[in-house]
């Protein structure tokens, strides 16, 4: 074998060995590179926050707002005595329905009766004196025409008759005053209603307070055919709570029953302590199932313009710059400044700053930053992805 042939064989052998070595090295390195690249990719994916998104909902054209309310009688009045004496008898007890003008009780006050009798006699005396003075004045006027009496005597007689007439008027006023005091011995119902309290009994001393004593309520009467219900509407609904909107009442002791009413007036002023608007709802009570003083829930049908969006309250992020709503676009986070309106508990109204088609992140972590890459999953898969 020639020298050149041996050289060629040596070169070929070296090449074969190099190829075998390269194949062995490649067989060990390539899987490691693939594994490394896969690990890097998995690490990057795992580092991306997993979020679930939702779409904002358009606000309904109207909503029901439930507020606590206090039921009060449409007319309510305590009944006091206007004269002193002893209670002679009463005619109605608690729970009795009375008509306007019905006699509730009688008071016995003999002192006032005697004073009225005396005043009438004083009036009769004053009238007699006035008649005599008028006769005397007329006579003096006639005599003066014949120059039988002096002018001074005529003036005295005329003025005396006028003074006696004034005394009669004073006596008449006194008789009327005492007659009214006697009339006050009978206590009448001022309007149609129900007796809710009776605080007196037969033989009890009645003090009207005219002599400086302490007055005491004899009866309490309330008109219950129609009732007033007062509720405090939060400021956010104050402009929507206008007279004429419908409202229903529900009571915990009457489940399933609704009593229709209507908002009739508002205070037109926000209470600075509670930031609420006092409103009155009138409810007919023909069945008598509603009691004054009871607690009720008032269901207001508040109209809405439907131009706002509703999102979950948990989607809000509080930052030093203000409220933000995180949305996802092209797998990147964008923190949008928003203006919120009414708070419905688990949901909140967004007035501006958010589009209807935005992908709002549910329960965003506080560590989210602007432009961060996230991985979006379905809401049901979020918990599984985090685990």
Secondary structure, DSSP 8 states (H G I E B T S, - for coil): --HHHHHHHHHHHHHHHHHHHHHHHHHHHHHHHHHHHHHHHHHHHHHSEEEEEEE-EE--SEEEEEEEEEEEEEEEEEE--SS-EEEEEE---TT-EE-TT-EEEEEE-HHHHHHHHHHHHHHHHHHHHHHHHHHHHHHHHHHHHTT-S-HHHHHHHHHHHHHHHHHHHHHHHHHHHHHHHHHTTEEE-SSSEEEEEE---TT-EE--STTS------EEEEEEEEEEEEEEEEGGGTTT--TT-EEEEEETTEEEEEEEEEEEEEEEEEETTTTEEEEEEEEE-TT----TT-EEEEEEEEE--S-SEEEEGGGEEEETTEEEEEEEETTEEEEEE-EEEEE-SSEEEEEES--TT-EEEES--TT--TT-BEEEE-GGGHHHHH-
